[in-house]
Amino acid sequence: MFEEGTRLGMKSAKVKRTFAENYRVTTVEIDHAMEEANPGQFIMVWMPGIGEKPMSIGNRYPLTISVANVGKVSEAIGKLKAGEMISFRGPLGKPFAVEKSFRRILVIGGGYGVVPMYFLAKSARENGLEIVSVIGGKTGKDIIYEKQLFAVCREVYVTTDDGTRGKKGTVMSEAETLISSKGFDCVYCCGPERMMQAIALFCEMHSIPCQVSVERYMKCGVGVCGSCDIGGKTCCKDGPVFSGEDALKLADFGKAHHDASGKRTV
């Protein structure tokens, strides 16, 4: 019964092409134009007999997702070949908001949180905004979407924990300097939750608007099952994008998650 419910509104299309971003992340381009999608939204990708998984949208056309091999569903998605069929539903969730008055924004992505930030930067560039980006990873091998961001951003800063690519340190080492010294109308970020919590707090301290994309374990994707609850809000429907101010009011933000069984983990 639940499985059938999750398949409502399902679309299917052929895989246009796939390519490796790095040793564990594969980008899948789907021969489908999701014109109604906005940066920050996601799709639920269904692999028959295996399960369903939320995936951030990286582009409208071709509809693009990037998947890290971290489980059975993502492994199956990553193994798809050009010409094979893929099923999905969406776009889902609340997207990033870019006000008409904005002229200059900072986008920050950690790990594969860079994917929706590229979509945002690309869309903002198409609307005449100036974009500066900061992306980070554990090592140089973990950095993705660097070339894509260079194509749409005025400046791109790279950080790695071990210093093998760009500046040694976390994205905060660059973000704090940029936020403090350069005028941005808004800061947007997606990545590890403690990173986003730190950025939201720093932006609050400097009175700069901030938006974060919060990831939680999702089952239905439409706000029914409650598995992605965070302080009475559902990430799939009330989010995944929250203002930094609202995110900081959520008790578990940056502190705890719930696993597939609903158990709270820190």
C-alpha positions as CSV (number, residue, x, y, z in Angstrom):
1,M,0.0,0.0,0.0
2,F,2.7,2.5,1.0
3,E,4.9,1.5,-2.0
4,E,2.0,2.2,-4.4
5,G,1.4,5.5,-2.7
6,T,4.9,6.6,-3.2
7,R,4.6,6.0,-6.9
8,L,1.8,8.6,-7.5
9,G,2.8,11.2,-10.1
10,M,5.7,9.1,-11.3
11,K,7.4,9.9,-14.6
12,S,9.8,7.8,-16.6
13,A,12.4,8.9,-19.1
14,K,15.6,7.6,-20.7
15,V,19.1,8.3,-19.3
16,K,20.8,10.7,-21.7
17,R,24.3,10.1,-20.3
18,T,26.3,9.4,-17.2
19,F,29.8,10.4,-16.1
20,A,31.9,10.2,-13.0
21,E,32.5,13.4,-11.0
22,N,35.0,11.7,-8.8
23,Y,35.7,8.3,-7.2
24,R,32.3,8.0,-5.7
25,V,29.9,10.6,-7.3
26,T,28.2,9.9,-10.6
27,T,26.2,12.5,-12.5
28,V,23.1,11.2,-14.4
29,E,21.6,13.4,-17.1
30,I,18.0,12.4,-17.9
31,D,16.3,13.1,-21.2
32,H,13.6,15.2,-19.6
33,A,12.9,18.9,-19.3
34,M,11.7,19.8,-15.8
35,E,11.0,23.4,-16.6
36,E,8.9,23.9,-13.4
37,A,11.9,23.0,-11.2
38,N,13.6,25.7,-9.1
39,P,17.0,25.6,-7.4
40,G,16.8,23.8,-4.0
41,Q,14.0,21.4,-5.0
42,F,14.5,17.7,-5.3
43,I,13.0,14.6,-7.0
44,M,12.3,11.2,-5.6
45,V,14.1,8.6,-7.8
46,W,12.5,5.1,-7.8
47,M,14.5,2.0,-8.5
48,P,12.0,-0.9,-8.9
49,G,12.6,-3.6,-6.4
50,I,15.1,-1.6,-4.5
51,G,13.6,1.6,-3.2
52,E,13.2,5.3,-3.5
53,K,15.6,8.1,-2.7
54,P,15.5,11.9,-2.7
55,M,18.0,13.6,-5.1
56,S,18.8,17.3,-5.4
57,I,18.2,18.8,-8.9
58,G,21.3,20.0,-10.6
59,N,19.7,21.3,-13.8
60,R,16.3,21.6,-15.5
61,Y,17.3,20.3,-18.9
62,P,18.6,17.8,-19.2
63,L,17.2,17.0,-15.7
64,T,20.4,16.3,-13.8
65,I,21.2,14.6,-10.5
66,S,24.5,13.6,-9.0
67,V,24.6,10.5,-6.7
68,A,27.1,9.4,-4.2
69,N,27.4,5.7,-3.8
70,V,26.3,5.4,-0.2
71,G,23.5,2.8,-0.3
72,K,21.6,0.3,-2.4
73,V,19.4,2.8,-4.2
74,S,22.2,5.2,-4.9
75,E,24.4,2.4,-6.0
76,A,21.7,1.2,-8.5
77,I,21.3,4.8,-9.8
78,G,25.0,5.2,-10.3
79,K,25.1,2.0,-12.4
80,L,22.5,3.2,-14.9
81,K,23.7,3.5,-18.5
82,A,22.7,5.8,-21.4
83,G,19.4,4.6,-22.9
84,E,18.1,2.8,-19.8
85,M,14.9,4.1,-18.1
86,I,14.7,5.9,-14.8
87,S,11.6,6.8,-12.9
88,F,11.1,9.8,-10.7
89,R,8.5,12.2,-9.3
90,G,8.8,15.9,-8.6
91,P,9.9,18.6,-8.4
92,L,9.3,18.5,-4.6
93,G,10.0,20.8,-1.7
94,K,10.5,24.5,-1.1
95,P,13.2,26.1,-3.2
96,F,15.7,28.8,-2.5
97,A,14.2,32.3,-2.7
98,V,16.1,35.0,-4.7
99,E,14.5,38.5,-4.3
100,K,14.3,40.7,-7.3
101,S,16.3,43.3,-5.4
102,F,19.3,41.0,-5.0
103,R,22.3,41.8,-7.1
104,R,25.2,39.9,-5.5
105,I,25.0,36.5,-3.7
106,L,27.3,34.0,-2.0
107,V,26.7,30.3,-2.6
108,I,28.4,27.8,-0.3
109,G,28.5,24.0,-0.9
110,G,30.1,21.3,1.1
111,G,30.6,17.8,-0.3
112,Y,27.8,16.8,-2.7
113,G,25.8,19.7,-1.3
114,V,27.5,21.6,-4.2
115,V,24.9,20.2,-6.6
116,P,21.9,22.4,-5.8
117,M,24.2,25.3,-5.3
118,Y,25.3,25.0,-8.9
119,F,21.7,25.0,-10.1
120,L,21.1,28.2,-8.0
121,A,24.3,29.9,-9.3
122,K,23.4,29.0,-12.9
123,S,19.8,30.3,-12.6
124,A,21.0,33.5,-10.7
125,R,23.6,34.2,-13.5
126,E,20.9,33.8,-16.1
127,N,18.9,36.5,-14.2
128,G,21.8,38.9,-14.2
129,L,23.1,38.4,-10.6
130,E,26.8,38.3,-9.6
131,I,27.7,35.1,-7.8
132,V,30.7,34.2,-5.6
133,S,31.0,30.6,-4.5
134,V,32.9,28.6,-1.9
135,I,33.0,24.8,-2.2
136,G,34.8,22.3,0.1
137,G,35.6,18.7,0.6
138,K,37.8,16.5,2.8
139,T,40.4,16.1,0.0
140,G,41.0,17.3,-3.5
141,K,39.4,14.1,-4.8
142,D,36.1,15.0,-3.1
143,I,35.7,18.3,-4.9
144,I,32.9,18.3,-7.5
145,Y,31.3,20.8,-9.9
146,E,34.3,23.1,-9.8
147,K,34.4,23.6,-13.5
148,Q,30.7,24.1,-13.8
149,L,30.8,26.8,-11.1
150,F,33.7,28.6,-12.7
151,A,31.5,28.9,-15.8
152,V,28.7,30.9,-14.0
153,C,30.4,32.5,-11.0
154,R,32.6,35.7,-10.8
155,E,34.8,34.0,-8.2
156,V,35.1,30.4,-7.0
157,Y,37.0,29.5,-3.8
158,V,38.0,25.9,-3.0
159,T,38.9,24.5,0.4
160,T,39.9,21.0,1.5
161,D,40.5,19.7,5.0
162,D,43.9,18.3,4.1
163,G,45.0,21.1,1.8
164,T,45.4,19.0,-1.3
165,R,43.2,21.4,-3.3
166,G,42.7,25.1,-2.7
167,K,43.0,26.5,0.8
168,K,43.5,24.2,3.7
169,G,40.6,24.2,6.1
170,T,36.8,24.1,6.0
171,V,34.6,26.3,3.9
172,M,34.1,28.5,7.0
173,S,37.7,29.7,6.7
174,E,36.8,31.3,3.3
175,A,33.2,32.1,4.1
176,E,33.8,34.1,7.2
177,T,36.3,36.3,5.3
178,L,34.0,36.8,2.4
179,I,30.9,37.5,4.5
180,S,32.9,40.0,6.6
181,S,34.6,41.9,3.8
182,K,32.3,41.8,0.8
183,G,28.7,43.0,0.4
184,F,26.3,40.2,-0.3
185,D,22.5,40.5,-0.5
186,C,22.1,36.9,0.7
187,V,24.2,33.8,1.6
188,Y,23.0,30.3,0.5
189,C,24.4,27.0,1.6
190,C,24.0,23.3,1.4
191,G,26.2,20.6,3.0
192,P,27.0,19.1,6.4
193,E,24.5,20.4,8.9
194,R,27.1,21.7,11.4
195,M,28.7,23.7,8.6
196,M,25.3,25.2,7.7
197,Q,24.6,25.9,11.4
198,A,28.0,27.8,11.7
199,I,27.2,29.8,8.6
200,A,23.7,30.6,9.7
201,L,25.1,31.8,13.1
202,F,27.8,33.9,11.4
203,C,25.3,35.5,9.0
204,E,23.0,36.3,11.9
205,M,25.9,37.9,13.7
206,H,26.5,40.1,10.7
207,S,22.8,40.8,9.9
208,I,23.0,39.1,6.5
209,P,20.1,37.1,5.2
210,C,20.9,33.4,4.9
211,Q,19.2,30.3,3.5
212,V,20.1,26.7,4.1
213,S,19.1,23.4,2.5
214,V,18.5,20.8,5.3
215,E,18.8,17.1,4.6
216,R,16.8,14.5,6.5
217,Y,15.9,10.8,6.0
218,M,12.8,10.9,3.6
219,K,10.3,8.3,2.7
220,C,7.2,9.9,1.1
221,G,8.6,13.3,0.0
222,V,5.3,15.1,0.4
223,G,4.9,15.7,4.1
224,V,2.8,12.7,5.0
225,C,4.9,10.1,6.7
226,G,6.8,12.4,9.1
227,S,10.1,10.6,8.8
228,C,11.9,13.8,7.9
229,D,10.5,15.8,10.9
230,I,12.8,18.4,12.4
231,G,11.3,20.3,15.3
232,G,7.7,20.0,14.0
233,K,8.6,20.8,10.4
234,T,9.1,18.4,7.6
235,C,12.1,18.8,5.4
236,C,10.4,17.5,2.3
237,K,7.5,20.0,2.4
238,D,8.3,22.9,4.8
239,G,11.9,22.6,3.4
240,P,14.4,21.5,2.4
241,V,15.2,25.2,2.2
242,F,14.8,27.2,5.4
243,S,15.9,30.7,6.2
244,G,19.0,30.6,8.5
245,E,16.9,32.3,11.2
246,D,14.2,29.6,11.1
247,A,16.7,26.8,10.9
248,L,18.4,28.0,14.1
249,K,15.1,27.8,15.9
250,L,14.8,24.1,15.1
251,A,16.0,22.1,18.2
252,D,17.9,19.4,16.2
253,F,19.4,21.6,13.5
254,G,23.2,20.9,13.6
255,K,22.8,18.6,16.5
256,A,20.9,15.4,15.8
257,H,19.3,13.3,13.1
258,H,16.7,10.4,12.9
259,D,17.7,7.2,11.1
260,A,15.4,5.0,8.9
261,S,13.8,3.5,12.1
262,G,13.1,6.9,13.5
263,K,15.8,6.6,16.2
264,R,17.4,9.9,17.1
265,T,21.2,9.9,16.7
266,V,23.8,12.7,17.4
